[in-house]
Amino acid sequence: MTDTDTSRSQQSDSPLRDATRVANQVIENVEQVIVGQHDAIEHIVTAVLGRGHILLEDVPGVGKTMLARSVAASFDGEFKRIQFTPDLLPTDVTGVNVYNQKTQEFEFRPGPIFANVVLGDEINRAPPKTQSALLEAMEEQQVSVDGTTHPVPQPFTVIATQNTVEQNRAYDLPMAELDRFMTKLHLGYPDEAAETEMLGDVVGHHPIEDLTSVATLEALSAARETVADVTVEEPIRSYATRLARYTRENAQLGVSPRGSISLLRAAQARAVLDGRSYVIPDDIQTEAPVVLPHRIRTESSEQDARALVAEALDTVYVE
Amino acid sequence: MSAAVVERVRRRVPWSGSRILALLAAALAIGAPLRTMYYLSDVVGDPTLFLALTALSLVGATLLARVLRPPLAVGVGAVLFAGGLGAYILNLSTNPAITELLGDTAALLTGRSLLQIAKVRLWVLSFAPAPVFLTWYFALRRWYVTATVAAGTALAFFALTTDSGVVTTLLGVVGIAATIGFGTLDTLSADEPADLTKRPDAMSGSSETGQTDDDSEGIDAGRRAVLEQLAAIIVVPAALSQVPITRDSLLSYDDGSDGQTVEGSLFDAGESLSVLGSISLTPEIRYTVESEEPRYWRVASYDRYTGNGWVRTGNPTPYDDQRLDSPEGETRTLRQEFRAESTIGTVPAAWKPVRYSGEPSVSVSSEGGFQPDGTLSTGDSYEVRSELLVATPDGLREAGTDYDDATAELYTQLPDSTPDRVTERTAILTANAENPYETALVVERWLQESKGYSLDVDRPDFNVADAFLFEMDEGYCVYFATTMVTMLRTQGIPARMTVGYTSGQRIDENQWVVRGLNSHAWVEVYFPGQGWVQFDPTPSGPREAVRQQRIEEASSDESSPTVGDDNPVEQYTPSDTSTPAPLTETDETEAEPTETPTVTETDTPAGTAREPGSGDDAGPSLPELPSREEMTLGVVALLGIAAGARRSGLSGRAYRAVWLRYQRRVDPETDIERAFQRAMYVLSKEHRARESGETVRAYLDAIGADDRVRRLAALRERLRYGGEVDEAIADEAVEIADRIVSAR
């Protein structure tokens, strides 16, 4: 069979190894552009493999968009970018039905959401109605326009960014919608050495313009399959449950079961990244700080939610 | 198997372990008084009704615990109690019933046995439901302390009436303490949500792991503390009872009855009598009697048979110097004068006494004899006039069986647990007897001839009469008399157990010396129209020999040719010949120093005289084999000691040492897990314990573990989270663990 040839040409002997290799190639590729954000890149790749969506939040200018573009460029799929503004309409995201004079029929013209990787820039600047067009696609993997549903291409990943400054001119995402992002990342400023290095890299020719894709869509789909097959034994499941229950007991609103599912999926992807076919407690501990906090409403700010998750990881019994 | 049952119950009922323990303890707490009540109702008849009533109360409590609110339940309990009280009062035959009830209650609370209450069966049936219902209801409702109040009240009542033996009482106390202890734990664990920072219960499959010691504190430690306290309750008094000073007081409490015996009752006219094991005799002088003819000097009789002892029911009435009723049949008068030669609590007299005069005031016992209100001191004397029944054998043969109801009910009572074989054997023996008199004669003769006389016997565990009839070859008078009464009662013939003294040693024409060793037990049988007639099933020959020997031993250095005392029948005809009476010696014999009875080593043929204070070989009143209750106590005590050892860390350390060094191979999965735990234990000792939220990898990084340990952790990780396991991996894991442990 021809399949045998192709797989041999990729020097693969197991789907797990393939998946691990794909993930690491993407990470390496992105690191050519983004300096000093190794952990964040790993988290993003993990979320992509775990069939999740990513929300990047931080002050402007730390490379959120650059990071998202780099990840998108590493796959050979279609990449679209939507700049969210206060006057953006839902149809600007989803697309519209246009009357075709020749065929005398309405014809669907897909919006920017129809892509394998969608970058939603400054998502909190658009009104809720527009936001929800994006969120429906994220959750349902489909878009409804004028009563007709159109499936989005597969694989499908949304990387959204939002600013933490200018809060008064933003529409903060409600909890229910935040919940749909698997991972919420804070990039933070690079450290001194990394920042210096980055400045040297970008002043002349920006490296992103040279970035090529390192993984095919097929490879990504296969890796996602592999991730879904990763073993999650009972001790791991009950550990995730205990963590979720701890947050529920210690916050106004704790982690929902959907949150626990996301945590386990992220942990599965993390296991693949590490070359394992099973999840260990360390995977959970690595992913929990980016998967859980945005699902928790404490009495005050989000900083507390992250502290609460750290506290849960510290005290909840791990086998 | 029981573990499997517990497991199944636990799966169906989401009860915590503490709850189950608390309920078991509550069952024990109410079980102790129930056991006493069962015993009481068994003694006087069929306990089936009692059992049914108890079961009904339990079921009712179980059902109502779901629906009824506590204040209403207290109401139900009060109604049950009042109902019982009403039923009891309505059925009392005497009038006014309230007076008797109050009198009885006062007597009960001051140490009178419930067995002495005439309607004890009715009493038990009336009062059983309320405490059973309340205890079980509140235990199910988790009001454990309230539950123990109900059970404790019942238990305390029976402890006051002395019906509840020391072991049963202790069991009840243990049950109460355990109910409160485990109940508190149960309430605590019910209120508290599961602690997420602790190892969850569902995962305690590998409970022998290194961390459990730290993790399972709390509830488990609480349970251990409860067990330790229970053990203290049991062990401390047991240890104290070995201290010589306190020993006797505890021993006397031993058998569940007064511990009084014939000699005991001879001193204070006790209301009950328990059959003991081996006894010995004392030659001490009790009375000198002046009488025209020798008789059995009767002290008291008992009507209620408990299986291992006797009880006299009814209350004594004050003697008002009136002449008492004489027997229905033809009688002649005998005048006797008694002089006490030691401090003693009885006024013996020939049956049937009708008139008394003397210093010590007396009462009339329920069966028609005299008993002193206090004790007689040495030198006290009194005079009794008795009406002796003059009955011919023919007259007795023709007396018939027309008993009045009260007599028949009182004097044919037998414990329901009396084996049927007693009845069958008696029926076969007396098949040819045509009337009660012949039956009595046959039984008397048969016992005299087929059983030997010995003071050295092992006390039977259950029914004395049954054991003596079928399992023992010899015994002394108490055994003979008890057995004869039982046998006659199985045939519907009213009979009772009587104790007193034989006539004693003749020292003068009309003078008799009665010693402790003359104490005796015999049988009285009732004949309508005649009265009570005495029978003595004890073989007289061997008894005399034993008695004589004892007297000679006692007075050997006085060279006093003492005279064997005779039973009246022998004495009648050849009285002078049999006793050539070295009358000169009399004074000396009388002058023999008479010690106070309480310090004597007295034990009398009649039964034993296990007086408080007698420290000799008189009889093992401690049971030879531990009873079921004692076994239970022993188990609880052992558990408590084990818990204490565990808390002190002894057993834990010993177990850990073995656990660490020796790994038994089971299956690869268990082996790997255990090898890992052994290594982790060593690491926790060398570095620090892994913290609650710390993963194994993080821990190994933190302590800078070497590659061997990491390899082992990786193997275990593959097993635990990847489900990957085989023999080779297990071998490697165990080998690594062995090396880590030995390199320690």
Chai-1 contact restraints between the chains, C-beta under 6 A:
chainA,res_idxA,chainB,res_idxB,connection_type,confidence,min_distance_angstrom,max_distance_angstrom,comment,restraint_id
A,T231,B,G722,contact,1.0,0.0,6.0,A-B,restraint_1
A,E233,B,Y721,contact,1.0,0.0,6.0,A-B,restraint_2
A,R242,B,L196,contact,1.0,0.0,6.0,A-B,restraint_3
A,R245,B,L196,contact,1.0,0.0,6.0,A-B,restraint_4
A,Y246,B,L196,contact,1.0,0.0,6.0,A-B,restraint_5
A,Y278,B,Y721,contact,1.0,0.0,6.0,A-B,restraint_6
A,Y278,B,G722,contact,1.0,0.0,6.0,A-B,restraint_7
A,I280,B,E717,contact,1.0,0.0,6.0,A-B,restraint_8
A,I280,B,Y721,contact,1.0,0.0,6.0,A-B,restraint_9
A,P281,B,T695,contact,1.0,0.0,6.0,A-B,restraint_10
A,D282,B,T695,contact,1.0,0.0,6.0,A-B,restraint_11
A,D282,B,R697,contact,1.0,0.0,6.0,A-B,restraint_12
A,Q285,B,T695,contact,1.0,0.0,6.0,A-B,restraint_13
A,L313,B,G693,contact,1.0,0.0,6.0,A-B,restraint_14
A,D314,B,G693,contact,1.0,0.0,6.0,A-B,restraint_15
A,T315,B,T197,contact,1.0,0.0,6.0,A-B,restraint_16
A,T315,B,S692,contact,1.0,0.0,6.0,A-B,restraint_17
A,T315,B,G693,contact,1.0,0.0,6.0,A-B,restraint_18
A,V316,B,L196,contact,1.0,0.0,6.0,A-B,restraint_19
A,V316,B,T197,contact,1.0,0.0,6.0,A-B,restraint_20
A,V316,B,G693,contact,1.0,0.0,6.0,A-B,restraint_21
A,Y317,B,T197,contact,1.0,0.0,6.0,A-B,restraint_22
A,Y317,B,K198,contact,1.0,0.0,6.0,A-B,restraint_23
A,Y317,B,R199,contact,1.0,0.0,6.0,A-B,restraint_24
A,Y317,B,S692,contact,1.0,0.0,6.0,A-B,restraint_25
A,V318,B,G693,contact,1.0,0.0,6.0,A-B,restraint_26
A,V318,B,T695,contact,1.0,0.0,6.0,A-B,restraint_27
